[in-house]
Amino acid sequence: MSSARSAAITLALFRVVTGLLFALHGASSLFGVFGGNRGSGQAVEFAAWPGWWAALIQLAGGILVIVGLAARPAALLCSGSMAYAYFVVHQELALLPLNNGGETAALFCWSFLIIAVLGPGAFALDGLLRRRTAPDRGELAHAA
């Protein structure tokens, strides 16, 4: 297997795992499952700012990233939401992530930024849809 193919498959696995972990955070906060919001066993109050909206971004963005549909814009939105979480929620507690509890926010922020910049890798719906909607190159050659 070529190194480019290995990189595309590795990036796809990274995308799926990162998106899954993020979506689980969102489901936890929105529906009170998997321990609920911040381990409380409860869901975030509907439409409460910013928690409910962040959870919605986590769930929807995580699912889009997992399947690779609009993966770059979804990953950019997810990255931005985690940057917001870090600087608004965690940064005021202490400077370093180790001291302010912001390691997860920082890691998600940078992980999603990598996906936004590099793309979704292999096995993404974006690529499948692009191939299905692109005109057949053979048809273009015969038309000329």
PLY file of the C-alpha trace (Angstrom):
ply
format ascii 1.0
element vertex 144
property float x
property float y
property float z
element edge 143
property int vertex1
property int vertex2
end_header
0.00 0.00 0.00
1.35 3.42 -0.92
2.16 5.96 1.77
-0.46 8.34 0.32
-3.13 5.63 0.61
-1.98 4.80 4.16
-2.19 8.49 5.08
-5.72 8.78 3.64
-6.88 5.70 5.57
-5.21 6.88 8.79
-6.81 10.31 8.42
-10.21 8.64 7.86
-9.79 6.59 11.04
-8.74 9.72 12.93
-11.82 11.53 11.56
-14.20 8.74 12.57
-12.81 8.33 16.10
-12.66 12.07 16.76
-16.17 12.60 15.39
-17.54 9.70 17.43
-16.05 10.95 20.69
-17.38 14.45 19.97
-20.87 13.19 19.05
-20.99 11.17 22.28
-20.26 14.35 24.25
-23.17 16.05 22.48
-25.56 13.14 23.03
-24.58 13.04 26.68
-25.42 16.71 27.17
-28.54 16.82 24.98
-30.21 13.62 26.17
-28.68 12.96 29.59
-27.24 9.61 28.44
-23.74 8.23 29.09
-23.61 10.01 32.44
-25.31 13.19 31.28
-23.94 16.69 31.07
-20.63 16.87 32.96
-21.46 13.59 34.70
-24.62 14.97 36.32
-26.92 12.37 34.76
-29.04 15.27 33.45
-29.51 16.86 30.06
-28.75 20.52 29.43
-31.86 22.70 29.54
-33.35 23.14 26.07
-31.87 26.11 24.16
-29.80 27.26 27.17
-26.82 29.38 26.09
-24.14 28.23 25.52
-24.39 24.62 26.77
-27.33 23.36 24.72
-26.07 24.96 21.52
-22.57 23.59 22.09
-24.04 20.12 22.61
-26.04 20.46 19.40
-22.85 21.39 17.51
-21.09 18.44 19.14
-23.75 15.94 18.13
-24.52 17.22 14.63
-20.94 18.20 13.82
-19.59 14.94 15.18
-22.00 12.90 13.03
-21.16 14.93 9.90
-17.44 14.42 10.54
-17.90 10.68 11.17
-19.61 10.09 7.83
-17.49 12.68 6.02
-20.39 14.81 4.79
-19.48 18.51 4.61
-16.58 17.36 6.73
-14.37 20.42 6.32
-16.97 23.06 7.26
-18.35 20.82 10.03
-14.85 20.27 11.42
-14.15 24.01 11.26
-17.36 24.73 13.20
-16.48 22.05 15.77
-12.96 23.46 16.11
-14.31 26.97 16.62
-16.80 25.82 19.23
-14.00 24.18 21.19
-11.82 27.29 20.89
-14.75 29.26 22.30
-15.18 26.72 25.12
-11.49 26.88 25.95
-11.15 30.67 26.00
-14.52 31.49 27.58
-14.99 28.62 30.04
-11.52 27.29 30.84
-9.02 30.11 30.25
-10.43 32.32 32.98
-9.70 29.60 35.58
-5.96 29.34 34.84
-3.48 29.85 32.01
-2.54 26.25 31.21
-4.94 23.48 30.14
-3.53 21.19 32.83
-4.60 23.71 35.45
-7.94 24.84 34.00
-9.46 21.52 32.88
-9.34 22.51 29.23
-7.26 19.64 27.84
-10.23 18.03 26.09
-11.38 21.32 24.57
-7.86 22.10 23.34
-7.37 18.62 21.87
-10.75 18.65 20.12
-10.07 22.15 18.81
-6.76 21.19 17.22
-8.00 17.77 16.06
-10.91 19.28 14.19
-8.66 21.98 12.74
-6.46 19.21 11.30
-9.51 17.60 9.69
-10.69 20.96 8.33
-7.31 21.66 6.75
-6.39 18.17 5.50
-9.87 17.02 4.53
-11.73 13.89 5.54
-9.38 11.27 4.11
-10.69 8.03 2.62
-14.22 6.64 2.84
-15.95 10.02 3.19
-19.41 10.69 1.76
-18.07 13.95 0.31
-15.76 11.99 -1.98
-18.46 9.51 -2.94
-20.92 12.29 -3.80
-18.25 14.16 -5.75
-17.53 11.05 -7.84
-21.24 10.40 -8.47
-22.00 13.97 -9.61
-18.85 14.50 -11.69
-19.42 13.91 -15.40
-17.76 10.82 -16.81
-14.49 11.88 -18.43
-15.08 9.42 -21.26
-18.38 11.12 -22.10
-16.64 14.50 -22.25
-13.99 13.14 -24.65
-16.65 11.70 -27.00
-18.65 14.95 -26.95
-15.67 16.99 -28.19
0 1
1 2
2 3
3 4
4 5
5 6
6 7
7 8
8 9
9 10
10 11
11 12
12 13
13 14
14 15
15 16
16 17
17 18
18 19
19 20
20 21
21 22
22 23
23 24
24 25
25 26
26 27
27 28
28 29
29 30
30 31
31 32
32 33
33 34
34 35
35 36
36 37
37 38
38 39
39 40
40 41
41 42
42 43
43 44
44 45
45 46
46 47
47 48
48 49
49 50
50 51
51 52
52 53
53 54
54 55
55 56
56 57
57 58
58 59
59 60
60 61
61 62
62 63
63 64
64 65
65 66
66 67
67 68
68 69
69 70
70 71
71 72
72 73
73 74
74 75
75 76
76 77
77 78
78 79
79 80
80 81
81 82
82 83
83 84
84 85
85 86
86 87
87 88
88 89
89 90
90 91
91 92
92 93
93 94
94 95
95 96
96 97
97 98
98 99
99 100
100 101
101 102
102 103
103 104
104 105
105 106
106 107
107 108
108 109
109 110
110 111
111 112
112 113
113 114
114 115
115 116
116 117
117 118
118 119
119 120
120 121
121 122
122 123
123 124
124 125
125 126
126 127
127 128
128 129
129 130
130 131
131 132
132 133
133 134
134 135
135 136
136 137
137 138
138 139
139 140
140 141
141 142
142 143
